Amino acid sequence: MSSTPFVLISGATGFIGAETLHQALAKGYRTRATVRKEAQVAPLKARHPDAGDRLEVVVVPQLENAAAIAKALDGGITHILHIASPMPADGDVDLQTGYIEPAVKSTVAVLDAAKSVPSVKRIIITSSCLSLAPLDSYFTPGYVFREGANRSITVDLNAPLPPPPATEAIKYHISKILSHRATLDWVDEANKNTAGTPIPEIITVHPFYVIGHDRTQSGPADAHGVNKIYLGSLMSPAPFVSSSLVDVRDVAAIHVGAITATNLQPAGQVTEVIAKGATVSWEEIIALVKEKYPKFPLKLEGSGPFPVPYNADTTRALKDFGLKEFHAPLDTVAALMDQNYA
């Protein structure tokens, strides 16, 4: 491994990516962030005025273009943090073109590009806990997520989708299963056809619902992504998702820790890392909001269809990726509330 990592980060204008870029720069790493539009370059640089020449920003309009990504890897990139991925939409988005194709094609393009650039030693891909669980786990209280489960999951693209509000969540779930499987398939195929040349080490990060302080948020009325889903749940009689969450700071720390982590799966295998905070119930979150944020328009009355939080074994994240412990979940909820309702 290089002693001076030079890190390419996709998705640096997004929630997880922005926090990861912040932490990578704080570690002193030289970074190169990709954005889709020229108009995003100056605002991203302005967010890090002290980074100087340790931060480069390049425009890659389509992350599904392996040649464009390979060009962005010129100059000695040693590590890739591929964080960009479609999020659940508010409206009715086509499963294939709106979710599956962007998620799968961008991941495969990053892998193909990296394989062609000898300086790249390691690729860290942001996946999801959902990529390790069958579709019915969304409706299974207390489901336990485990590393290595993806291959056992069956996805029938012709099966009917559930009615709203679960429709887009299931589409997103499908895309995460198939995107991670594309990574596993790519590794299997690459191992067959490298003629003895090792492929880059690959780590996939599988977070639960990521919430917390958002470095990309412009103001208190601008919550989006999973933060918006959690706030919306608090303003509804029943929650939209499980209370199983993880702090964005911890997810970013795992990505940055993955740059130098040493206790990985054997060469040619994918190392999967699950990220989840301590167990917390919706009732505990409700009590916090009632006590600390009495002016919040709280309507949530209980756990609804999610009476038992999901769970997972997070030993690898705590043992091998630089985390001593996850942020307490109620502190994470407080960080979300403080940014939006303090």
C-alpha positions as CSV (number, residue, x, y, z in Angstrom):
1,M,0.0,0.0,0.0
2,S,1.2,3.5,-0.7
3,S,2.3,5.5,2.3
4,T,0.8,8.6,0.8
5,P,-2.7,7.9,-0.3
6,F,-4.2,10.0,-3.1
7,V,-7.9,9.5,-2.9
8,L,-10.6,9.9,-5.6
9,I,-14.1,10.5,-4.0
10,S,-17.3,10.3,-6.0
11,G,-20.5,11.7,-4.5
12,A,-18.6,14.4,-2.6
13,T,-21.5,16.8,-3.0
14,G,-23.9,14.4,-1.3
15,F,-24.6,13.7,2.4
16,I,-22.2,10.9,3.1
17,G,-19.6,12.0,0.5
18,A,-19.4,15.5,2.0
19,E,-18.7,14.2,5.5
20,T,-16.2,11.7,4.1
21,L,-14.3,14.4,2.1
22,H,-14.2,16.5,5.2
23,Q,-12.7,13.7,7.3
24,A,-10.2,12.6,4.6
25,L,-8.9,16.2,4.3
26,A,-8.7,16.4,8.1
27,K,-6.5,13.2,8.0
28,G,-4.2,15.1,5.6
29,Y,-4.9,13.0,2.6
30,R,-4.6,14.4,-0.9
31,T,-8.0,14.1,-2.5
32,R,-9.7,14.5,-5.9
33,A,-13.5,14.8,-5.9
34,T,-15.7,14.2,-8.9
35,V,-18.8,16.3,-9.6
36,R,-21.3,16.0,-12.4
37,K,-21.5,19.7,-13.4
38,E,-19.0,22.6,-13.7
39,A,-21.2,24.7,-11.5
40,Q,-20.5,22.4,-8.6
41,V,-16.7,22.9,-8.6
42,A,-16.4,26.3,-7.0
43,P,-19.0,25.7,-4.2
44,L,-17.2,22.4,-3.3
45,K,-13.8,24.1,-3.1
46,A,-15.3,27.0,-1.1
47,R,-16.5,24.5,1.5
48,H,-12.8,23.6,2.2
49,P,-10.9,26.9,2.1
50,D,-7.9,25.5,4.0
51,A,-7.4,22.4,1.8
52,G,-5.3,24.2,-0.7
53,D,-3.8,21.9,-3.4
54,R,-4.7,18.9,-1.3
55,L,-8.2,19.1,-2.9
56,E,-8.8,18.8,-6.6
57,V,-12.2,18.8,-8.2
58,V,-12.9,17.3,-11.6
59,V,-16.1,17.1,-13.7
60,V,-17.3,13.6,-14.6
61,P,-20.8,14.1,-16.1
62,Q,-21.6,10.4,-16.2
63,L,-20.2,8.0,-13.7
64,E,-21.4,5.2,-16.0
65,N,-18.5,6.1,-18.4
66,A,-15.5,4.0,-17.5
67,A,-13.2,6.0,-19.8
68,A,-14.1,9.3,-18.2
69,I,-13.5,7.8,-14.7
70,A,-10.1,6.4,-15.9
71,K,-9.1,9.8,-17.0
72,A,-10.1,11.2,-13.5
73,L,-7.7,8.6,-12.0
74,D,-4.7,10.0,-13.9
75,G,-1.8,11.3,-11.8
76,G,-1.4,8.6,-9.3
77,I,-4.7,7.9,-7.6
78,T,-4.2,5.1,-5.2
79,H,-7.6,4.7,-3.5
80,I,-11.2,5.2,-4.8
81,L,-14.1,6.0,-2.5
82,H,-17.1,5.4,-4.7
83,I,-20.0,6.9,-2.7
84,A,-22.3,8.3,-5.4
85,S,-25.5,6.3,-5.9
86,P,-29.2,7.0,-6.6
87,M,-31.4,7.6,-3.5
88,P,-35.1,6.8,-3.0
89,A,-37.2,9.2,-5.0
90,D,-40.2,11.2,-3.9
91,G,-42.2,10.3,-7.0
92,D,-42.8,7.2,-9.2
93,V,-39.4,6.5,-10.8
94,D,-38.8,3.6,-13.2
95,L,-37.2,0.7,-11.4
96,Q,-34.8,-0.2,-14.3
97,T,-33.8,3.2,-15.6
98,G,-34.1,5.2,-12.4
99,Y,-32.6,2.8,-9.9
100,I,-31.0,-0.4,-11.2
101,E,-29.1,0.9,-14.2
102,P,-27.5,4.0,-12.5
103,A,-26.5,2.0,-9.5
104,V,-25.1,-1.0,-11.3
105,K,-23.5,0.7,-14.3
106,S,-21.7,3.3,-12.2
107,T,-20.3,0.7,-9.9
108,V,-19.1,-1.5,-12.7
109,A,-17.6,1.5,-14.6
110,V,-15.6,2.5,-11.5
111,L,-14.3,-1.1,-11.2
112,D,-13.5,-1.3,-14.9
113,A,-11.7,2.0,-14.8
114,A,-9.7,1.1,-11.7
115,K,-8.5,-2.2,-13.2
116,S,-7.0,-0.3,-16.1
117,V,-5.0,2.1,-13.8
118,P,-2.0,0.4,-12.1
119,S,-1.7,3.1,-9.4
120,V,-5.1,2.1,-7.9
121,K,-4.6,-0.3,-5.0
122,R,-7.9,-0.2,-3.2
123,I,-11.6,0.6,-4.0
124,I,-14.1,1.4,-1.2
125,I,-17.7,1.2,-2.4
126,T,-20.7,2.6,-0.5
127,S,-23.4,-0.1,-0.5
128,S,-26.2,-0.5,2.0
129,C,-27.4,-3.0,4.7
130,L,-30.3,-3.6,2.2
131,S,-27.9,-5.3,-0.2
132,L,-27.5,-8.1,2.4
133,A,-31.1,-8.8,3.1
134,P,-34.1,-10.1,1.1
135,L,-36.9,-7.8,0.1
136,D,-39.3,-9.1,2.8
137,S,-36.8,-8.0,5.5
138,Y,-38.3,-4.5,5.1
139,F,-41.4,-5.8,6.7
140,T,-39.7,-8.2,9.2
141,P,-39.3,-6.7,12.7
142,G,-35.9,-7.5,14.2
143,Y,-34.3,-8.8,11.1
144,V,-30.6,-9.5,11.6
145,F,-28.3,-8.4,8.7
146,R,-25.2,-10.4,8.0
147,E,-22.1,-10.1,5.9
148,G,-21.9,-12.5,3.0
149,A,-25.7,-12.9,2.5
150,N,-26.1,-11.2,-0.9
151,R,-25.7,-14.4,-3.0
152,S,-28.6,-16.1,-1.3
153,I,-31.1,-13.4,-2.1
154,T,-33.6,-13.9,-4.9
155,V,-35.0,-10.9,-6.8
156,D,-37.9,-11.3,-9.2
157,L,-38.1,-8.1,-11.3
158,N,-41.5,-9.2,-12.6
159,A,-43.1,-9.5,-9.1
160,P,-45.6,-6.8,-8.2
161,L,-44.3,-3.9,-6.1
162,P,-46.0,-3.0,-2.8
163,P,-48.3,0.0,-2.7
164,P,-47.1,3.5,-1.5
165,P,-45.4,4.5,0.7
166,A,-43.2,1.4,0.4
167,T,-43.0,1.4,-3.4
168,E,-39.9,3.5,-3.9
169,A,-38.2,2.0,-0.8
170,I,-38.5,-1.5,-2.4
171,K,-37.2,-0.2,-5.7
172,Y,-34.2,1.2,-3.9
173,H,-33.7,-2.0,-2.0
174,I,-33.7,-4.0,-5.3
175,S,-31.1,-1.7,-6.8
176,K,-28.8,-2.1,-3.7
177,I,-29.0,-5.9,-3.9
178,L,-28.2,-5.9,-7.6
179,S,-25.5,-3.3,-7.4
180,H,-23.6,-5.2,-4.7
181,R,-24.1,-8.4,-6.7
182,A,-22.6,-6.7,-9.7
183,T,-19.5,-6.0,-7.5
184,L,-19.3,-9.6,-6.5
185,D,-19.8,-10.8,-10.0
186,W,-17.1,-8.4,-11.3
187,V,-14.6,-9.7,-8.8
188,D,-15.3,-13.3,-9.7
189,E,-14.9,-12.6,-13.3
190,A,-11.8,-10.5,-12.8
191,N,-10.1,-13.2,-10.8
192,K,-10.6,-15.6,-13.7
193,N,-9.2,-13.3,-16.3
194,T,-6.3,-11.4,-14.7
195,A,-3.6,-13.8,-15.9
196,G,-1.9,-13.6,-12.5
197,T,-2.1,-9.8,-12.2
198,P,-3.8,-8.9,-8.8
199,I,-7.0,-6.8,-8.9
200,P,-7.4,-3.9,-6.5
201,E,-8.5,-4.7,-3.0
202,I,-12.2,-4.1,-2.7
203,I,-14.1,-3.0,0.5
204,T,-17.9,-2.5,0.5
205,V,-19.5,-0.4,3.3
206,H,-23.1,-1.4,4.3
207,P,-24.7,1.3,6.5
208,F,-28.1,1.2,8.0
209,Y,-30.3,4.4,7.8
210,V,-27.7,7.2,7.8
211,I,-28.8,10.4,9.5
212,G,-27.2,13.4,11.3
213,H,-25.7,16.8,10.6
214,D,-25.6,17.4,6.9
215,R,-22.7,19.5,5.6
216,T,-24.5,20.0,2.3
217,Q,-27.6,21.5,3.8
218,S,-28.2,25.1,3.0
219,G,-30.7,25.9,5.8
220,P,-33.1,24.4,8.4
221,A,-35.8,23.9,5.8
222,D,-33.5,22.0,3.4
223,A,-33.3,18.5,5.0
224,H,-33.3,15.8,2.3
225,G,-32.5,12.1,1.9
226,V,-32.8,9.9,4.9
227,N,-32.8,12.9,7.2
228,K,-36.0,14.0,5.6
229,I,-37.5,10.5,5.9
230,Y,-36.7,10.5,9.7
231,L,-38.1,14.0,10.2
232,G,-41.2,13.0,8.2
233,S,-41.7,10.0,10.3
234,L,-41.6,12.1,13.4
235,M,-44.3,14.3,11.9
236,S,-46.5,11.3,11.0
237,P,-48.6,9.0,13.2
238,A,-46.5,6.0,12.1
239,P,-42.8,5.9,11.0
240,F,-41.9,5.2,7.4
241,V,-38.8,3.1,8.3
242,S,-37.2,1.2,11.1
243,S,-35.5,3.2,13.9
244,S,-32.2,1.3,13.2
245,L,-29.8,4.2,12.3
246,V,-26.1,5.1,12.1
247,D,-24.4,8.5,12.4
248,V,-23.1,10.0,9.1
249,R,-19.8,10.8,11.0
250,D,-19.4,7.1,11.8
251,V,-20.1,6.0,8.2
252,A,-17.6,8.6,6.9
253,A,-15.0,7.4,9.5
254,I,-15.4,3.8,8.3
255,H,-14.8,4.9,4.7
256,V,-11.7,6.9,5.7
257,G,-10.5,4.1,8.0
258,A,-10.8,1.7,5.0
259,I,-8.1,3.6,3.2
260,T,-5.5,2.1,5.6
261,A,-7.3,-0.9,7.1
262,T,-5.1,-4.1,7.0
263,N,-7.3,-6.9,8.4
264,L,-9.2,-7.6,5.1
265,Q,-10.5,-10.7,3.4
266,P,-7.9,-12.7,1.4
267,A,-6.7,-11.3,-1.9
268,G,-9.4,-11.5,-4.6
269,Q,-12.3,-11.4,-2.2
270,V,-14.6,-8.6,-1.2
271,T,-14.4,-7.3,2.4
272,E,-17.9,-6.3,3.6
273,V,-18.3,-3.9,6.6
274,I,-21.7,-3.3,8.2
275,A,-22.3,0.1,9.9
276,K,-25.0,0.5,12.5
277,G,-25.3,2.4,15.8
278,A,-26.6,1.0,19.0
279,T,-30.2,-0.2,19.2
280,V,-32.8,2.5,19.7
281,S,-36.5,2.4,19.5
282,W,-38.9,5.0,18.0
283,E,-40.4,5.4,21.5
284,E,-37.0,6.5,22.8
285,I,-36.6,8.9,19.9
286,I,-40.2,10.3,20.6
287,A,-39.2,10.8,24.3
288,L,-36.1,12.8,23.3
289,V,-38.0,15.0,20.9
290,K,-40.7,15.7,23.5
291,E,-38.1,16.6,26.1
292,K,-35.6,18.6,24.1
293,Y,-37.6,20.0,21.2
294,P,-41.1,20.8,22.6
295,K,-41.9,23.1,19.6
296,F,-41.3,20.4,17.1
297,P,-44.6,19.4,15.3
298,L,-44.4,15.8,16.7
299,K,-47.2,13.5,15.6
300,L,-45.5,10.1,15.9
301,E,-47.3,7.9,18.3
302,G,-45.2,4.7,18.3
303,S,-43.2,2.2,16.2
304,G,-46.1,1.3,13.9
305,P,-45.0,-1.4,11.5
306,F,-41.4,-1.4,12.9
307,P,-41.9,-2.5,16.6
308,V,-38.5,-4.2,16.9
309,P,-35.4,-2.5,15.4
310,Y,-33.3,-4.3,12.9
311,N,-29.9,-5.6,14.1
312,A,-26.5,-6.6,12.8
313,D,-23.0,-7.7,13.8
314,T,-20.8,-4.7,13.5
315,T,-17.6,-6.3,14.9
316,R,-15.5,-5.7,11.8
317,A,-16.3,-1.9,11.7
318,L,-15.3,-1.5,15.3
319,K,-12.3,-3.8,15.2
320,D,-10.6,-3.0,11.9
321,F,-11.7,0.4,10.6
322,G,-10.7,2.9,13.2
323,L,-13.9,3.3,15.2
324,K,-13.8,2.9,18.9
325,E,-17.5,3.1,19.2
326,F,-20.5,4.4,17.3
327,H,-22.1,7.7,18.3
328,A,-25.0,7.1,20.7
329,P,-28.2,7.1,18.5
330,L,-30.0,9.7,20.5
331,D,-27.0,12.0,20.1
332,T,-27.3,11.4,16.3
333,V,-31.0,12.3,16.4
334,A,-30.1,15.4,18.4
335,A,-27.6,16.5,15.7
336,L,-30.3,16.1,13.1
337,M,-32.8,18.0,15.2
338,D,-30.4,20.8,16.2
339,Q,-29.6,21.5,12.5
340,N,-33.3,21.7,11.6
341,Y,-35.2,22.8,14.7
342,A,-32.9,24.3,17.3
